[in-house]
């Protein structure tokens, strides 16, 4: 039994692999997860994840994600985020040659994968302007849901701010100027694309595998396809790629030791 934990900034994702089958995929609010499964030891938050298993068998726990450096997951193996997401994307799609695009709550990652191995990668964790947090803020400013925001890509307003905070102020200015909600939502989605485009062009492939919670934004998927002329593959459970990759890595490590 293998548990994979992706300690994200907005949510913690869990994958449970048992007898070569993923029997559980689950998501928790990050703060709630830390409160319910963590305790303070020697000045650090320690997570005891044994209780997350579905049976009495002691699982092999592998963790990754935004919080892996600050949080001690008791008895867990720790692997880099980018490695976990590449392994998860390859497993979920069955592909071995692609460009990985992962947009999470507060960072963005792009990796070039050849024959199942990552050969180069770029990350942006300094600014939230191409992440799920940015989309949440913009949807709130427009008083629409994330689902509604993800429907619009036509006639986009030209948003120029490169900062998530100032972007909200700019958006309010466009509302005052009479722009439609649809046009502004499309502008928000295009602004995400403009920020990730340089990374996708630098590490380009015929196929992009799009993971992370932002992969549920259908408008952004179509924008990438139209603007870059690349096939975009979104796995069935894109937000769980990191947790799945943790399990895949643990299972491979166990097999190599036999």
C-alpha positions, 0 to 999 in steps of 0.5 A: 500500500502506497500513500502519495501526499501533495502538500499544496498551498490551497489544498492537500491531495491524497492518492492511495495505491493498493495492489497496483490500483488507485483505490482512493483520490481525496482532497483536503483544505490545507489548513483543515488537513494540518489541524486534523492530522498534524501536531507541533513537535520541536517547533515544527508541524508533524503530520502522522498520515498512518490514519489516512490508510483504508486498512490496518496495513502500514502504508509507504508514505511519499510526500511532495508539494509546496509545503514539503520543506516546512512540514515534516510528514512522519515516516515519509519519503520526500521527493521534488514537486516537479518529479512527482508531477512528471511521473503522475502526468506520464502515468495518467496519460500513458505518454512518454514524450510531452511538455508538462504544464502544471498550474497550481494554487500559487505556482506554475511549472513547465517540464520537457519530458522525453522517453518518460524522463524530464530533461529540462524544466522551468518554474515560477513561484515568485508571482501568483499571476498565472495560478489558481489563486489569481483566477479565484481573485479575478472571479470574485472581483467579477462576482462569478464562479470559477466555472463561469470564468472558464467558459470565456475566451472570445473578444478578450479585454486587453489586461496589461497588469502583470501583478495579481494584486494590481490586476484586480484593480485594473479589472475594476477599472474596466468594469467602470468603463462598461466592458462586459463580464464575458469580455473581462473573463476572456481577458483574465484567461488570456492574461494567464496564457500570456504569462505561461507562453514563454515557458511553453515556447521554450520547452515546446512539444507536439503534446502538452499535458496540462495538470493542476487545478487550473487544468479545469479551465476549459477556455484556457485549454482552448486558448493554448490549442489555438494560439500555439497549435499544440495538442493539449491533453488534460488527464481525468484527474489533473489536480492529483498528478503530484499525489499519483506521482508520489505513489508511482515513484514509491512503487518503482523504488520498492520494485527496484529493491526486490 
